[in-house]
Amino acid sequence: MRQAAFITLTLFLCLALAPALWAQDLTGPYRAEGMNPDGSKYVGSVQIAQQGAAVTMAWQVGASAYSGAGSIDGRVLTVNWGDATPVVYVVMPGGQLYGIWSDGRALERLIPQ
């Protein structure tokens, strides 16, 4: 829980320091590295498609596939993917996305391929 709180704080500090006007096309393939709410780790792939502020995502993690849709506002990407809470990412200047999901109990990093 302590690690999740640190990551959450880091994400919000990144947002506070982000320029107000910032745009980047996120379309493309990504490598996903994450930690589930139970602490187990996973890797997979993600395909992102962006059209304006609208974003769709398709995850493949092992034999499991997930999909979601959402929007980007500045550097914050919020995606509803069928869970009770969305996954919320911060788009970093280098193009990686750092996210939290499962109400902040799980983490995910997306690395452009």
C-alpha positions as CSV (number, residue, x, y, z in Angstrom):
1,M,0.0,0.0,0.0
2,R,2.9,2.3,0.8
3,Q,4.3,1.9,-2.8
4,A,0.9,2.7,-4.3
5,A,0.6,5.9,-2.2
6,F,4.1,7.0,-3.4
7,I,3.2,6.3,-7.0
8,T,-0.1,8.2,-6.7
9,L,1.7,11.2,-5.1
10,T,4.3,11.1,-7.9
11,L,1.6,11.1,-10.6
12,F,-0.1,14.1,-9.1
13,L,3.2,16.0,-8.7
14,C,3.9,15.3,-12.4
15,L,0.5,16.8,-13.2
16,A,1.1,19.9,-11.1
17,L,4.4,20.5,-12.9
18,A,3.0,19.8,-16.4
19,P,2.5,22.6,-18.9
20,A,-1.1,23.6,-19.3
21,L,-1.0,23.1,-23.1
22,W,0.5,19.9,-24.2
23,A,-0.4,17.5,-26.9
24,Q,1.0,14.2,-28.2
25,D,-0.5,11.6,-30.4
26,L,-0.5,8.3,-28.4
27,T,-1.4,6.1,-31.3
28,G,0.7,2.9,-31.6
29,P,1.9,-0.2,-29.8
30,Y,3.1,-0.3,-26.2
31,R,4.7,-2.8,-23.8
32,A,2.7,-3.0,-20.6
33,E,4.4,-3.7,-17.2
34,G,2.3,-3.7,-14.2
35,M,1.4,-4.8,-10.7
36,N,-2.0,-6.2,-9.8
37,P,-3.9,-5.3,-6.6
38,D,-2.5,-8.5,-5.0
39,G,1.1,-7.5,-5.7
40,S,1.7,-10.0,-8.5
41,K,3.4,-8.6,-11.6
42,Y,2.5,-8.9,-15.2
43,V,3.7,-7.9,-18.7
44,G,1.8,-7.6,-21.9
45,S,1.1,-5.4,-24.9
46,V,-1.3,-2.6,-25.6
47,Q,-2.5,-1.0,-28.8
48,I,-3.6,2.6,-28.5
49,A,-5.7,4.5,-31.1
50,Q,-6.3,8.2,-30.7
51,Q,-8.6,10.5,-32.7
52,G,-8.5,14.0,-31.2
53,A,-9.2,13.6,-27.4
54,A,-10.9,10.2,-27.9
55,V,-8.7,7.2,-27.2
56,T,-9.4,3.5,-27.5
57,M,-7.1,0.8,-26.0
58,A,-6.7,-2.9,-26.4
59,W,-4.6,-4.9,-23.9
60,Q,-3.2,-8.4,-24.3
61,V,-1.9,-9.9,-21.0
62,G,-1.1,-13.5,-21.3
63,A,-4.3,-15.3,-22.5
64,S,-6.5,-12.4,-21.3
65,A,-7.6,-9.6,-23.6
66,Y,-9.2,-6.3,-22.4
67,S,-10.4,-3.2,-24.2
68,G,-11.5,0.3,-23.2
69,A,-12.3,3.8,-24.3
70,G,-11.7,7.1,-22.8
71,S,-10.3,10.6,-23.4
72,I,-7.2,12.6,-22.9
73,D,-7.2,16.0,-21.2
74,G,-3.8,17.6,-21.3
75,R,-1.4,14.9,-20.0
76,V,-4.1,12.9,-18.2
77,L,-5.6,9.9,-20.0
78,T,-8.7,8.3,-18.3
79,V,-9.9,5.0,-19.8
80,N,-13.0,3.0,-18.8
81,W,-12.3,-0.7,-19.4
82,G,-15.0,-2.5,-17.6
83,D,-13.8,-2.3,-14.0
84,A,-15.6,-0.3,-11.3
85,T,-13.0,2.4,-11.6
86,P,-11.1,3.6,-14.7
87,V,-7.4,3.4,-15.3
88,V,-5.8,6.8,-15.1
89,Y,-2.5,7.5,-16.8
90,V,-0.1,10.5,-16.9
91,V,1.6,10.9,-20.2
92,M,5.3,11.5,-19.5
93,P,7.5,13.8,-21.7
94,G,9.4,10.7,-23.1
95,G,6.1,9.1,-24.3
96,Q,5.7,6.5,-21.5
97,L,2.4,6.4,-19.7
98,Y,2.3,5.8,-15.9
99,G,-1.1,4.7,-14.6
100,I,-3.1,3.5,-11.6
101,W,-6.1,1.3,-11.7
102,S,-8.3,-0.7,-9.3
103,D,-9.0,2.4,-7.3
104,G,-5.3,3.1,-6.9
105,R,-4.3,-0.4,-5.7
106,A,-2.7,-1.4,-9.0
107,L,0.0,0.2,-11.2
108,E,0.8,0.1,-14.9
109,R,3.5,1.5,-17.1
110,L,3.2,1.6,-20.9
111,I,6.4,1.9,-22.9
112,P,6.1,2.9,-26.6
113,Q,7.5,0.3,-29.0
